[in-house]
Amino acid sequence: MTLTTPALLFPAISLLLLAYTNRFLTLAQLIRKLADEERDQHHEVAARQILMLRQRISLTKRMQLAGVLSFLLCTLSMFALFLSLEMLGMVLFGISLLSLSVSLIFSLWEVTISTNALNVQLQDIEALKQSRGSRR
């Protein structure tokens, strides 16, 4: 294995971490918005959303940790290869790939929860429309 093999992973991991950061910022915005709504009125949908947001925050933290670990291990792999420690470099690169895979699995799980949260919102909107339509 050459030094360029783990180096190929650098741009992918960097973009992935950027995407994770954007997801985290979106979660923070949603939480702030829900907190404002909760202060105005207590709502069952908000309570369901808060539960899902807690799960998403936990998963986002885990996927970021696994992504950063993957990046670090990839860097150490390149350093080991630079020092001609080929076996160590290969092992570190393999662990880096595993860590990246774990990060992607957490990301997939978080996206699933995110879509469920959107479905909760849609159900709430549909229920509001139906209750408004039945009042007329």
Steps between C-alpha positions, in 0.01 A plus 500: 500500500631844411464833675244612243246232594397651836552848356213431261267474800585850629262701279214259559536511878533879497180538299323250723598693814376821338166333424478375859568851630220634282263235638601600853433868429160412356420301813599795716267727304213254532552468874500875548184533292327222696604660827338826393182319395493305827518822699199632309287189531533143619447268208516120470675519163776714650555236769535229233737721303715565807543126556608451140733799518673350804558178307627693199742704712640182652542340159654815352753506783586135439531539124721806544723316748532201269570729203770693686652172623504376141674820390757469781569134427535576130756769586690261727489240223660745259763588760580132558530444125723809477726336761496177291299316766281336240322244721412762763384735224275232353351411839434865585343555157277193546384627839446842344271344239309314771459822697376676188249218445374535857463873445294439185276251682430759771428752227251264336330443835479876561348558156236237577405677823502833317250377244282359778505843665389659175215250479391604851489861381301404191252302710455803724438727200248253356322476837481880522357523149242234576394669825470837323304340216256333740432833677376662179 
